[in-house]
Amino acid sequence: MRTAAELLAAHCRPLEGNAAMSSERVIAQLAALPQWQLVDGAISRSYRFANHFETIAFVNALAWMVHREDHHPDLVVGYNRCEVRFNTHSVGGISDNDFICAAKADAIFAQHYGSAAA
């Protein structure tokens, strides 16, 4: 399994076929990103903010990062929260790309809001 630092240093790559991680491997990899959880075939985390402006600023920073990585999450955005869900449609499950982007989302949050925990 990769550490959070190793995930941050990595970049997404095109995946197809049998690149989905086993459920055991997903559970093990989640240890590197303790705020994330496995929910309905995706890894998911909810971030909390002081207000709507901070929420949208995070969404915009996240959008820039995932566009660069070419790996896009599902988002649920509210006044002071954003739920982020990653899975890899092309492999029908969760892949390394999901964990790479999850680690980068945590880094964006920590850089602007002071902590990876929310």
Backbone atoms as SQL, in Angstrom:
CREATE TABLE atoms (id INTEGER PRIMARY KEY, chain TEXT, resi INTEGER, resn TEXT, atom TEXT, x REAL, y REAL, z REAL);
INSERT INTO atoms VALUES
  (1, 'A', 1, 'MET', 'N', 0.826, -1.174, 0.000),
  (2, 'A', 1, 'MET', 'CA', 0.000, 0.000, 0.000),
  (3, 'A', 1, 'MET', 'C', 0.876, 1.245, 0.000),
  (4, 'A', 2, 'ARG', 'N', 0.345, 2.293, -0.572),
  (5, 'A', 2, 'ARG', 'CA', 1.085, 3.556, -0.643),
  (6, 'A', 2, 'ARG', 'C', 0.774, 4.426, 0.568),
  (7, 'A', 3, 'THR', 'N', 1.762, 5.217, 0.965),
  (8, 'A', 3, 'THR', 'CA', 1.545, 6.205, 2.016),
  (9, 'A', 3, 'THR', 'C', 0.840, 7.408, 1.408),
  (10, 'A', 4, 'ALA', 'N', 0.337, 8.291, 2.253),
  (11, 'A', 4, 'ALA', 'CA', -0.290, 9.523, 1.765),
  (12, 'A', 4, 'ALA', 'C', 0.715, 10.337, 0.946),
  (13, 'A', 5, 'ALA', 'N', 1.958, 10.392, 1.378),
  (14, 'A', 5, 'ALA', 'CA', 2.987, 11.141, 0.647),
  (15, 'A', 5, 'ALA', 'C', 3.238, 10.526, -0.733),
  (16, 'A', 6, 'GLU', 'N', 3.256, 9.214, -0.810),
  (17, 'A', 6, 'GLU', 'CA', 3.444, 8.551, -2.107),
  (18, 'A', 6, 'GLU', 'C', 2.256, 8.809, -3.034),
  (19, 'A', 7, 'LEU', 'N', 1.043, 8.816, -2.477),
  (20, 'A', 7, 'LEU', 'CA', -0.135, 9.119, -3.290),
  (21, 'A', 7, 'LEU', 'C', -0.078, 10.554, -3.812),
  (22, 'A', 8, 'LEU', 'N', 0.355, 11.488, -2.968),
  (23, 'A', 8, 'LEU', 'CA', 0.475, 12.890, -3.391),
  (24, 'A', 8, 'LEU', 'C', 1.474, 13.068, -4.528),
  (25, 'A', 9, 'ALA', 'N', 2.528, 12.303, -4.520),
  (26, 'A', 9, 'ALA', 'CA', 3.574, 12.424, -5.539),
  (27, 'A', 9, 'ALA', 'C', 3.193, 11.750, -6.856),
  (28, 'A', 10, 'ALA', 'N', 2.181, 10.913, -6.832),
  (29, 'A', 10, 'ALA', 'CA', 1.783, 10.143, -8.020),
  (30, 'A', 10, 'ALA', 'C', 0.810, 10.941, -8.881),
  (31, 'A', 11, 'HIS', 'N', 0.618, 10.455, -10.098),
  (32, 'A', 11, 'HIS', 'CA', -0.362, 11.040, -11.020),
  (33, 'A', 11, 'HIS', 'C', -1.240, 9.926, -11.573),
  (34, 'A', 12, 'CYS', 'N', -2.469, 10.295, -11.878),
  (35, 'A', 12, 'CYS', 'CA', -3.407, 9.328, -12.439),
  (36, 'A', 12, 'CYS', 'C', -2.954, 8.896, -13.825),
  (37, 'A', 13, 'ARG', 'N', -3.350, 7.680, -14.182),
  (38, 'A', 13, 'ARG', 'CA', -3.038, 7.157, -15.513),
  (39, 'A', 13, 'ARG', 'C', -4.285, 6.488, -16.064),
  (40, 'A', 14, 'PRO', 'N', -4.390, 6.405, -17.372),
  (41, 'A', 14, 'PRO', 'CA', -5.561, 5.739, -17.964),
  (42, 'A', 14, 'PRO', 'C', -5.618, 4.279, -17.521),
  (43, 'A', 15, 'LEU', 'N', -6.812, 3.827, -17.166),
  (44, 'A', 15, 'LEU', 'CA', -7.002, 2.451, -16.703),
  (45, 'A', 15, 'LEU', 'C', -8.208, 1.849, -17.404),
  (46, 'A', 16, 'GLU', 'N', -8.113, 0.570, -17.666),
  (47, 'A', 16, 'GLU', 'CA', -9.241, -0.179, -18.219),
  (48, 'A', 16, 'GLU', 'C', -9.150, -1.612, -17.724),
  (49, 'A', 17, 'GLY', 'N', -10.226, -2.329, -17.927),
  (50, 'A', 17, 'GLY', 'CA', -10.208, -3.763, -17.653),
  (51, 'A', 17, 'GLY', 'C', -10.175, -4.111, -16.198),
  (52, 'A', 18, 'ASN', 'N', -9.194, -4.918, -15.806),
  (53, 'A', 18, 'ASN', 'CA', -9.174, -5.495, -14.456),
  (54, 'A', 18, 'ASN', 'C', -8.288, -4.729, -13.488),
  (55, 'A', 19, 'ALA', 'N', -8.247, -3.402, -13.598),
  (56, 'A', 19, 'ALA', 'CA', -7.414, -2.592, -12.711),
  (57, 'A', 19, 'ALA', 'C', -8.117, -2.221, -11.404),
  (58, 'A', 20, 'ALA', 'N', -9.342, -2.701, -11.202),
  (59, 'A', 20, 'ALA', 'CA', -10.040, -2.411, -9.946),
  (60, 'A', 20, 'ALA', 'C', -9.333, -3.109, -8.790),
  (61, 'A', 21, 'MET', 'N', -9.284, -2.438, -7.659),
  (62, 'A', 21, 'MET', 'CA', -8.658, -2.990, -6.467),
  (63, 'A', 21, 'MET', 'C', -9.619, -3.965, -5.792),
  (64, 'A', 22, 'SER', 'N', -9.075, -4.980, -5.174),
  (65, 'A', 22, 'SER', 'CA', -9.901, -5.893, -4.376),
  (66, 'A', 22, 'SER', 'C', -10.415, -5.135, -3.157),
  (67, 'A', 23, 'SER', 'N', -11.489, -5.614, -2.567),
  (68, 'A', 23, 'SER', 'CA', -12.029, -4.946, -1.380),
  (69, 'A', 23, 'SER', 'C', -11.024, -4.955, -0.236),
  (70, 'A', 24, 'GLU', 'N', -10.235, -6.014, -0.125),
  (71, 'A', 24, 'GLU', 'CA', -9.211, -6.084, 0.915),
  (72, 'A', 24, 'GLU', 'C', -8.146, -5.012, 0.712),
  (73, 'A', 25, 'ARG', 'N', -7.758, -4.819, -0.537),
  (74, 'A', 25, 'ARG', 'CA', -6.743, -3.803, -0.842),
  (75, 'A', 25, 'ARG', 'C', -7.292, -2.393, -0.619),
  (76, 'A', 26, 'VAL', 'N', -8.556, -2.171, -0.972),
  (77, 'A', 26, 'VAL', 'CA', -9.194, -0.872, -0.725),
  (78, 'A', 26, 'VAL', 'C', -9.182, -0.570, 0.768),
  (79, 'A', 27, 'ILE', 'N', -9.605, -1.525, 1.571),
  (80, 'A', 27, 'ILE', 'CA', -9.647, -1.340, 3.032),
  (81, 'A', 27, 'ILE', 'C', -8.246, -1.043, 3.563),
  (82, 'A', 28, 'ALA', 'N', -7.250, -1.767, 3.091),
  (83, 'A', 28, 'ALA', 'CA', -5.878, -1.537, 3.541),
  (84, 'A', 28, 'ALA', 'C', -5.390, -0.151, 3.131),
  (85, 'A', 29, 'GLN', 'N', -5.699, 0.269, 1.908),
  (86, 'A', 29, 'GLN', 'CA', -5.236, 1.578, 1.419),
  (87, 'A', 29, 'GLN', 'C', -5.928, 2.724, 2.152),
  (88, 'A', 30, 'LEU', 'N', -7.154, 2.502, 2.594),
  (89, 'A', 30, 'LEU', 'CA', -7.866, 3.542, 3.346),
  (90, 'A', 30, 'LEU', 'C', -7.122, 3.947, 4.619),
  (91, 'A', 31, 'ALA', 'N', -6.267, 3.076, 5.135),
  (92, 'A', 31, 'ALA', 'CA', -5.494, 3.409, 6.336),
  (93, 'A', 31, 'ALA', 'C', -4.598, 4.623, 6.115),
  (94, 'A', 32, 'ALA', 'N', -4.179, 4.861, 4.874),
  (95, 'A', 32, 'ALA', 'CA', -3.333, 6.017, 4.565),
  (96, 'A', 32, 'ALA', 'C', -4.131, 7.318, 4.515),
  (97, 'A', 33, 'LEU', 'N', -5.451, 7.204, 4.393),
  (98, 'A', 33, 'LEU', 'CA', -6.332, 8.372, 4.305),
  (99, 'A', 33, 'LEU', 'C', -7.482, 8.182, 5.299),
  (100, 'A', 34, 'PRO', 'N', -7.220, 8.382, 6.586),
  (101, 'A', 34, 'PRO', 'CA', -8.179, 7.981, 7.612),
  (102, 'A', 34, 'PRO', 'C', -9.520, 8.710, 7.590),
  (103, 'A', 35, 'GLN', 'N', -9.627, 9.849, 6.936),
  (104, 'A', 35, 'GLN', 'CA', -10.904, 10.561, 6.872),
  (105, 'A', 35, 'GLN', 'C', -11.824, 10.009, 5.783),
  (106, 'A', 36, 'TRP', 'N', -11.303, 9.161, 4.933),
  (107, 'A', 36, 'TRP', 'CA', -12.076, 8.594, 3.823),
  (108, 'A', 36, 'TRP', 'C', -12.678, 7.260, 4.242),
  (109, 'A', 37, 'GLN', 'N', -13.796, 6.917, 3.630),
  (110, 'A', 37, 'GLN', 'CA', -14.438, 5.645, 3.921),
  (111, 'A', 37, 'GLN', 'C', -15.004, 5.032, 2.647),
  (112, 'A', 38, 'LEU', 'N', -15.212, 3.754, 2.697),
  (113, 'A', 38, 'LEU', 'CA', -15.802, 3.016, 1.587),
  (114, 'A', 38, 'LEU', 'C', -17.317, 3.079, 1.737),
  (115, 'A', 39, 'VAL', 'N', -17.998, 3.630, 0.712),
  (116, 'A', 39, 'VAL', 'CA', -19.451, 3.771, 0.747),
  (117, 'A', 39, 'VAL', 'C', -20.009, 3.445, -0.633),
  (118, 'A', 40, 'ASP', 'N', -20.795, 2.388, -0.723),
  (119, 'A', 40, 'ASP', 'CA', -21.492, 2.034, -1.968),
  (120, 'A', 40, 'ASP', 'C', -20.575, 2.009, -3.191),
  (121, 'A', 41, 'GLY', 'N', -19.449, 1.328, -3.082),
  (122, 'A', 41, 'GLY', 'CA', -18.563, 1.143, -4.220),
  (123, 'A', 41, 'GLY', 'C', -17.708, 2.336, -4.588),
  (124, 'A', 42, 'ALA', 'N', -17.560, 3.276, -3.671),
  (125, 'A', 42, 'ALA', 'CA', -16.710, 4.452, -3.902),
  (126, 'A', 42, 'ALA', 'C', -16.018, 4.804, -2.590),
  (127, 'A', 43, 'ILE', 'N', -14.932, 5.568, -2.690),
  (128, 'A', 43, 'ILE', 'CA', -14.363, 6.136, -1.478),
  (129, 'A', 43, 'ILE', 'C', -14.944, 7.533, -1.340),
  (130, 'A', 44, 'SER', 'N', -15.275, 7.894, -0.107),
  (131, 'A', 44, 'SER', 'CA', -16.043, 9.107, 0.129),
  (132, 'A', 44, 'SER', 'C', -15.529, 9.849, 1.349),
  (133, 'A', 45, 'ARG', 'N', -15.610, 11.174, 1.269),
  (134, 'A', 45, 'ARG', 'CA', -15.275, 12.022, 2.412),
  (135, 'A', 45, 'ARG', 'C', -16.105, 13.287, 2.328),
  (136, 'A', 46, 'SER', 'N', -16.515, 13.787, 3.479),
  (137, 'A', 46, 'SER', 'CA', -17.231, 15.051, 3.561),
  (138, 'A', 46, 'SER', 'C', -16.324, 16.082, 4.216),
  (139, 'A', 47, 'TYR', 'N', -16.201, 17.238, 3.581),
  (140, 'A', 47, 'TYR', 'CA', -15.409, 18.354, 4.103),
  (141, 'A', 47, 'TYR', 'C', -16.363, 19.427, 4.612),
  (142, 'A', 48, 'ARG', 'N', -16.005, 20.086, 5.705),
  (143, 'A', 48, 'ARG', 'CA', -16.833, 21.152, 6.292),
  (144, 'A', 48, 'ARG', 'C', -16.094, 22.487, 6.212),
  (145, 'A', 49, 'PHE', 'N', -16.870, 23.556, 6.019),
  (146, 'A', 49, 'PHE', 'CA', -16.319, 24.891, 5.833),
  (147, 'A', 49, 'PHE', 'C', -17.082, 25.897, 6.685),
  (148, 'A', 50, 'ALA', 'N', -16.536, 27.092, 6.814),
  (149, 'A', 50, 'ALA', 'CA', -17.170, 28.133, 7.618),
  (150, 'A', 50, 'ALA', 'C', -18.370, 28.753, 6.913),
  (151, 'A', 51, 'ASN', 'N', -18.353, 28.746, 5.580),
  (152, 'A', 51, 'ASN', 'CA', -19.418, 29.424, 4.843),
  (153, 'A', 51, 'ASN', 'C', -19.443, 28.934, 3.393),
  (154, 'A', 52, 'HIS', 'N', -20.383, 29.456, 2.642),
  (155, 'A', 52, 'HIS', 'CA', -20.554, 29.031, 1.249),
  (156, 'A', 52, 'HIS', 'C', -19.363, 29.432, 0.375),
  (157, 'A', 53, 'PHE', 'N', -18.815, 30.614, 0.601),
  (158, 'A', 53, 'PHE', 'CA', -17.666, 31.065, -0.184),
  (159, 'A', 53, 'PHE', 'C', -16.500, 30.089, -0.062),
  (160, 'A', 54, 'GLU', 'N', -16.187, 29.649, 1.163),
  (161, 'A', 54, 'GLU', 'CA', -15.096, 28.689, 1.355),
  (162, 'A', 54, 'GLU', 'C', -15.409, 27.357, 0.678),
  (163, 'A', 55, 'THR', 'N', -16.660, 26.944, 0.743),
  (164, 'A', 55, 'THR', 'CA', -17.061, 25.689, 0.098),
  (165, 'A', 55, 'THR', 'C', -16.807, 25.761, -1.397),
  (166, 'A', 56, 'ILE', 'N', -17.261, 26.829, -2.023),
  (167, 'A', 56, 'ILE', 'CA', -17.109, 26.967, -3.475),
  (168, 'A', 56, 'ILE', 'C', -15.642, 27.156, -3.861),
  (169, 'A', 57, 'ALA', 'N', -14.872, 27.848, -3.033),
  (170, 'A', 57, 'ALA', 'CA', -13.431, 27.987, -3.308),
  (171, 'A', 57, 'ALA', 'C', -12.762, 26.618, -3.315),
  (172, 'A', 58, 'PHE', 'N', -13.123, 25.761, -2.357),
  (173, 'A', 58, 'PHE', 'CA', -12.589, 24.402, -2.327),
  (174, 'A', 58, 'PHE', 'C', -13.015, 23.631, -3.576),
  (175, 'A', 59, 'VAL', 'N', -14.281, 23.720, -3.943),
  (176, 'A', 59, 'VAL', 'CA', -14.781, 23.016, -5.133),
  (177, 'A', 59, 'VAL', 'C', -14.011, 23.471, -6.368),
  (178, 'A', 60, 'ASN', 'N', -13.745, 24.756, -6.488),
  (179, 'A', 60, 'ASN', 'CA', -12.996, 25.258, -7.638),
  (180, 'A', 60, 'ASN', 'C', -11.557, 24.753, -7.645),
  (181, 'A', 61, 'ALA', 'N', -10.910, 24.738, -6.496),
  (182, 'A', 61, 'ALA', 'CA', -9.543, 24.203, -6.415),
  (183, 'A', 61, 'ALA', 'C', -9.537, 22.714, -6.734),
  (184, 'A', 62, 'LEU', 'N', -10.521, 21.998, -6.221),
  (185, 'A', 62, 'LEU', 'CA', -10.652, 20.574, -6.506),
  (186, 'A', 62, 'LEU', 'C', -10.871, 20.344, -8.004),
  (187, 'A', 63, 'ALA', 'N', -11.725, 21.162, -8.621),
  (188, 'A', 63, 'ALA', 'CA', -12.002, 21.025, -10.054),
  (189, 'A', 63, 'ALA', 'C', -10.731, 21.208, -10.884),
  (190, 'A', 64, 'TRP', 'N', -9.893, 22.138, -10.497),
  (191, 'A', 64, 'TRP', 'CA', -8.647, 22.356, -11.222),
  (192, 'A', 64, 'TRP', 'C', -7.743, 21.134, -11.113),
  (193, 'A', 65, 'MET', 'N', -7.624, 20.586, -9.902),
  (194, 'A', 65, 'MET', 'CA', -6.758, 19.432, -9.685),
  (195, 'A', 65, 'MET', 'C', -7.258, 18.209, -10.455),
  (196, 'A', 66, 'VAL', 'N', -8.554, 17.911, -10.357),
  (197, 'A', 66, 'VAL', 'CA', -9.051, 16.702, -11.012),
  (198, 'A', 66, 'VAL', 'C', -9.035, 16.838, -12.533),
  (199, 'A', 67, 'HIS', 'N', -9.177, 18.049, -13.030),
  (200, 'A', 67, 'HIS', 'CA', -9.053, 18.259, -14.475),
  (201, 'A', 67, 'HIS', 'C', -7.627, 17.938, -14.920),
  (202, 'A', 68, 'ARG', 'N', -6.658, 18.406, -14.157),
  (203, 'A', 68, 'ARG', 'CA', -5.250, 18.127, -14.464),
  (204, 'A', 68, 'ARG', 'C', -4.964, 16.630, -14.385),
  (205, 'A', 69, 'GLU', 'N', -5.556, 15.930, -13.418),
  (206, 'A', 69, 'GLU', 'CA', -5.348, 14.490, -13.268),
  (207, 'A', 69, 'GLU', 'C', -6.231, 13.677, -14.212),
  (208, 'A', 70, 'ASP', 'N', -7.219, 14.310, -14.820),
  (209, 'A', 70, 'ASP', 'CA', -8.194, 13.660, -15.703),
  (210, 'A', 70, 'ASP', 'C', -8.894, 12.511, -14.988),
  (211, 'A', 71, 'HIS', 'N', -9.335, 12.814, -13.760),
  (212, 'A', 71, 'HIS', 'CA', -10.046, 11.821, -12.954),
  (213, 'A', 71, 'HIS', 'C', -11.043, 12.574, -12.079),
  (214, 'A', 72, 'HIS', 'N', -12.308, 12.440, -12.362),
  (215, 'A', 72, 'HIS', 'CA', -13.319, 13.343, -11.827),
  (216, 'A', 72, 'HIS', 'C', -14.242, 12.668, -10.819),
  (217, 'A', 73, 'PRO', 'N', -14.480, 13.331, -9.677),
  (218, 'A', 73, 'PRO', 'CA', -15.340, 12.760, -8.635),
  (219, 'A', 73, 'PRO', 'C', -16.801, 13.152, -8.830),
  (220, 'A', 74, 'ASP', 'N', -17.636, 12.518, -8.048),
  (221, 'A', 74, 'ASP', 'CA', -19.003, 12.988, -7.854),
  (222, 'A', 74, 'ASP', 'C', -18.962, 13.900, -6.631),
  (223, 'A', 75, 'LEU', 'N', -19.668, 15.030, -6.723),
  (224, 'A', 75, 'LEU', 'CA', -19.695, 15.996, -5.628),
  (225, 'A', 75, 'LEU', 'C', -21.129, 16.256, -5.194),
  (226, 'A', 76, 'VAL', 'N', -21.311, 16.427, -3.898),
  (227, 'A', 76, 'VAL', 'CA', -22.558, 16.940, -3.349),
  (228, 'A', 76, 'VAL', 'C', -22.155, 18.184, -2.564),
  (229, 'A', 77, 'VAL', 'N', -22.657, 19.332, -3.009),
  (230, 'A', 77, 'VAL', 'CA', -22.232, 20.612, -2.451),
  (231, 'A', 77, 'VAL', 'C', -23.397, 21.262, -1.717),
  (232, 'A', 78, 'GLY', 'N', -23.151, 21.686, -0.497),
  (233, 'A', 78, 'GLY', 'CA', -24.127, 22.426, 0.293),
  (234, 'A', 78, 'GLY', 'C', -23.526, 23.736, 0.752),
  (235, 'A', 79, 'TYR', 'N', -24.239, 24.440, 1.600),
  (236, 'A', 79, 'TYR', 'CA', -23.802, 25.756, 2.069),
  (237, 'A', 79, 'TYR', 'C', -22.393, 25.711, 2.664),
  (238, 'A', 80, 'ASN', 'N', -22.147, 24.800, 3.579),
  (239, 'A', 80, 'ASN', 'CA', -20.845, 24.765, 4.267),
  (240, 'A', 80, 'ASN', 'C', -20.216, 23.373, 4.270),
  (241, 'A', 81, 'ARG', 'N', -20.514, 22.598, 3.226),
  (242, 'A', 81, 'ARG', 'CA', -19.952, 21.246, 3.161),
  (243, 'A', 81, 'ARG', 'C', -19.845, 20.800, 1.709),
  (244, 'A', 82, 'CYS', 'N', -18.974, 19.844, 1.504),
  (245, 'A', 82, 'CYS', 'CA', -18.828, 19.229, 0.187),
  (246, 'A', 82, 'CYS', 'C', -18.476, 17.759, 0.395),
  (247, 'A', 83, 'GLU', 'N', -19.311, 16.892, -0.141),
  (248, 'A', 83, 'GLU', 'CA', -19.011, 15.468, -0.117),
  (249, 'A', 83, 'GLU', 'C', -18.348, 15.115, -1.443),
  (250, 'A', 84, 'VAL', 'N', -17.233, 14.421, -1.364),
  (251, 'A', 84, 'VAL', 'CA', -16.457, 14.025, -2.535),
  (252, 'A', 84, 'VAL', 'C', -16.446, 12.502, -2.586),
  (253, 'A', 85, 'ARG', 'N', -16.784, 11.953, -3.760),
  (254, 'A', 85, 'ARG', 'CA', -16.824, 10.493, -3.945),
  (255, 'A', 85, 'ARG', 'C', -16.029, 10.135, -5.199),
  (256, 'A', 86, 'PHE', 'N', -15.079, 9.244, -5.038),
  (257, 'A', 86, 'PHE', 'CA', -14.284, 8.766, -6.168),
  (258, 'A', 86, 'PHE', 'C', -14.517, 7.279, -6.392),
  (259, 'A', 87, 'ASN', 'N', -14.682, 6.900, -7.644),
  (260, 'A', 87, 'ASN', 'CA', -14.531, 5.532, -8.119),
  (261, 'A', 87, 'ASN', 'C', -14.126, 5.618, -9.581),
  (262, 'A', 88, 'THR', 'N', -13.724, 4.521, -10.157),
  (263, 'A', 88, 'THR', 'CA', -13.205, 4.540, -11.521),
  (264, 'A', 88, 'THR', 'C', -14.158, 3.758, -12.415),
  (265, 'A', 89, 'HIS', 'N', -14.949, 4.489, -13.179),
  (266, 'A', 89, 'HIS', 'CA', -15.972, 3.867, -14.013),
  (267, 'A', 89, 'HIS', 'C', -15.375, 2.902, -15.038),
  (268, 'A', 90, 'SER', 'N', -14.209, 3.247, -15.588),
  (269, 'A', 90, 'SER', 'CA', -13.626, 2.423, -16.651),
  (270, 'A', 90, 'SER', 'C', -13.190, 1.042, -16.169),
  (271, 'A', 91, 'VAL', 'N', -13.022, 0.873, -14.850),
  (272, 'A', 91, 'VAL', 'CA', -12.640, -0.443, -14.325),
  (273, 'A', 91, 'VAL', 'C', -13.756, -1.054, -13.484),
  (274, 'A', 92, 'GLY', 'N', -14.843, -0.333, -13.326),
  (275, 'A', 92, 'GLY', 'CA', -15.971, -0.858, -12.571),
  (276, 'A', 92, 'GLY', 'C', -15.700, -1.030, -11.094),
  (277, 'A', 93, 'GLY', 'N', -14.912, -0.149, -10.517),
  (278, 'A', 93, 'GLY', 'CA', -14.593, -0.249, -9.094),
  (279, 'A', 93, 'GLY', 'C', -13.697, 0.883, -8.648),
  (280, 'A', 94, 'ILE', 'N', -12.918, 0.614, -7.629),
  (281, 'A', 94, 'ILE', 'CA', -11.998, 1.602, -7.069),
  (282, 'A', 94, 'ILE', 'C', -10.592, 1.266, -7.538),
  (283, 'A', 95, 'SER', 'N', -9.855, 2.308, -7.909),
  (284, 'A', 95, 'SER', 'CA', -8.499, 2.115, -8.427),
  (285, 'A', 95, 'SER', 'C', -7.512, 3.014, -7.686),
  (286, 'A', 96, 'ASP', 'N', -6.243, 2.854, -8.017),
  (287, 'A', 96, 'ASP', 'CA', -5.202, 3.726, -7.475),
  (288, 'A', 96, 'ASP', 'C', -5.512, 5.191, -7.768),
  (289, 'A', 97, 'ASN', 'N', -6.076, 5.484, -8.937),
  (290, 'A', 97, 'ASN', 'CA', -6.394, 6.863, -9.293),
  (291, 'A', 97, 'ASN', 'C', -7.312, 7.518, -8.265),
  (292, 'A', 98, 'ASP', 'N', -8.238, 6.759, -7.718),
  (293, 'A', 98, 'ASP', 'CA', -9.153, 7.302, -6.715),
  (294, 'A', 98, 'ASP', 'C', -8.391, 7.734, -5.463),
  (295, 'A', 99, 'PHE', 'N', -7.453, 6.920, -5.039),
  (296, 'A', 99, 'PHE', 'CA', -6.677, 7.252, -3.849),
  (297, 'A', 99, 'PHE', 'C', -5.709, 8.403, -4.105),
  (298, 'A', 100, 'ILE', 'N', -5.146, 8.475, -5.296),
  (299, 'A', 100, 'ILE', 'CA', -4.270, 9.595, -5.657),
  (300, 'A', 100, 'ILE', 'C', -5.045, 10.907, -5.547),
  (301, 'A', 101, 'CYS', 'N', -6.224, 10.951, -6.136),
  (302, 'A', 101, 'CYS', 'CA', -7.019, 12.185, -6.101),
  (303, 'A', 101, 'CYS', 'C', -7.560, 12.479, -4.711),
  (304, 'A', 102, 'ALA', 'N', -7.884, 11.452, -3.946),
  (305, 'A', 102, 'ALA', 'CA', -8.340, 11.667, -2.569),
  (306, 'A', 102, 'ALA', 'C', -7.232, 12.312, -1.737),
  (307, 'A', 103, 'ALA', 'N', -6.014, 11.834, -1.881),
  (308, 'A', 103, 'ALA', 'CA', -4.885, 12.415, -1.145),
  (309, 'A', 103, 'ALA', 'C', -4.667, 13.866, -1.563),
  (310, 'A', 104, 'LYS', 'N', -4.820, 14.144, -2.837),
  (311, 'A', 104, 'LYS', 'CA', -4.639, 15.515, -3.327),
  (312, 'A', 104, 'LYS', 'C', -5.776, 16.417, -2.863),
  (313, 'A', 105, 'ALA', 'N', -6.986, 15.895, -2.754),
  (314, 'A', 105, 'ALA', 'CA', -8.099, 16.675, -2.207),
  (315, 'A', 105, 'ALA', 'C', -7.822, 17.021, -0.744),
  (316, 'A', 106, 'ASP', 'N', -7.322, 16.056, 0.026),
  (317, 'A', 106, 'ASP', 'CA', -6.964, 16.330, 1.418),
  (318, 'A', 106, 'ASP', 'C', -5.878, 17.392, 1.510),
  (319, 'A', 107, 'ALA', 'N', -4.915, 17.367, 0.600),
  (320, 'A', 107, 'ALA', 'CA', -3.840, 18.357, 0.616),
  (321, 'A', 107, 'ALA', 'C', -4.373, 19.757, 0.304),
  (322, 'A', 108, 'ILE', 'N', -5.302, 19.855, -0.627),
  (323, 'A', 108, 'ILE', 'CA', -5.929, 21.150, -0.923),
  (324, 'A', 108, 'ILE', 'C', -6.624, 21.670, 0.325),
  (325, 'A', 109, 'PHE', 'N', -7.402, 20.812, 0.954),
  (326, 'A', 109, 'PHE', 'CA', -8.122, 21.215, 2.166),
  (327, 'A', 109, 'PHE', 'C', -7.149, 21.645, 3.261),
  (328, 'A', 110, 'ALA', 'N', -6.124, 20.854, 3.498),
  (329, 'A', 110, 'ALA', 'CA', -5.153, 21.174, 4.554),
  (330, 'A', 110, 'ALA', 'C', -4.418, 22.481, 4.262),
  (331, 'A', 111, 'GLN', 'N', -4.091, 22.717, 3.006),
  (332, 'A', 111, 'GLN', 'CA', -3.348, 23.923, 2.648),
  (333, 'A', 111, 'GLN', 'C', -4.178, 25.169, 2.902),
  (334, 'A', 112, 'HIS', 'N', -5.451, 25.116, 2.618),
  (335, 'A', 112, 'HIS', 'CA', -6.287, 26.304, 2.720),
  (336, 'A', 112, 'HIS', 'C', -7.064, 26.404, 4.023),
  (337, 'A', 113, 'TYR', 'N', -7.283, 25.290, 4.693),
  (338, 'A', 113, 'TYR', 'CA', -8.133, 25.310, 5.874),
  (339, 'A', 113, 'TYR', 'C', -7.438, 24.756, 7.109),
  (340, 'A', 114, 'GLY', 'N', -6.119, 24.489, 6.996),
  (341, 'A', 114, 'GLY', 'CA', -5.300, 24.226, 8.150),
  (342, 'A', 114, 'GLY', 'C', -5.170, 22.798, 8.647),
  (343, 'A', 115, 'SER', 'N', -5.989, 21.878, 8.149),
  (344, 'A', 115, 'SER', 'CA', -5.913, 20.519, 8.662),
  (345, 'A', 115, 'SER', 'C', -6.561, 19.583, 7.672),
  (346, 'A', 116, 'ALA', 'N', -6.061, 18.367, 7.590),
  (347, 'A', 116, 'ALA', 'CA', -6.700, 17.364, 6.738),
  (348, 'A', 116, 'ALA', 'C', -7.954, 16.821, 7.402),
  (349, 'A', 117, 'ALA', 'N', -8.110, 17.023, 8.687),
  (350, 'A', 117, 'ALA', 'CA', -9.286, 16.520, 9.400),
  (351, 'A', 117, 'ALA', 'C', -10.405, 17.550, 9.393),
  (352, 'A', 118, 'ALA', 'N', -11.593, 17.093, 9.062),
  (353, 'A', 118, 'ALA', 'CA', -12.767, 17.989, 9.105),
  (354, 'A', 118, 'ALA', 'C', -14.003, 17.167, 9.371);
